[in-house]
Amino acid sequence: MAPLIGNKKIKTAVFISGTGSNLKNLVLFSKKKLSPISIDLIVSNNPKSKGLVYAKKFKIEKKVFNFKKRVFDEKRLLKTLKDRKINVICLAGYMRILSKNFIKIFKGKILNIHPSLLPKYKGLNTHKRVLENKEKYTGCTVHFVSSKLDSGKIIIQKRIKIKKKDTPKRIAKRVLMEEHKLYPKAILKIFNL
Ligand code: GAR
């Protein structure tokens, strides 16, 4: 990613669909002096996303595009991002697949966090599948987004050990705690900080 110029932070949008714990964590990180990014926009495809509360809490603009009118909403989303001079997009539990056109426009500037050790366990229900396959380890990955699902270049990963009494819920909780440390690390890494 291009180096930082002066003290200006890189304008970033976070895309969510659900709880938004990664969003909250990224906002807190962005407020630190060492953070190269500022969070200037929150985007959701789901008006009921719990994470949208952080828009009000942290006074960040929010936009909901439900993509019922796919082409129209993509145009509106692209215009919104352009108008706000958004340079980086962090997907944080955003459960909608972005179009090839969208990914092309923001090539190399969209990051995603995924709750598995990619390339293993792409897609949904990762923790259930990890347990069914009796894996010894799982974890989380931050990667650049490419047009293939959960397949872009890996930036950073964190591995955690599966315990005997683990359930998908328990693993999800431990992985999420690691995600909150990993996403800021990934951002520092792509800016060589
Ligand atoms: C996180 O565990 C994230 O890795 C996962 O959704 C959760 C969102 O939690 N993302 C995916 O599964 C994407 N394929 P949050 O809303 O509390 O940040």
Residues whose N, C-alpha, C, O or C-beta is under 5 A from the ligand:
A	BS01	GAR	G18 T19 G20 S21 N22 L23 A92 G93 Y94 I113 H114 P115 G123
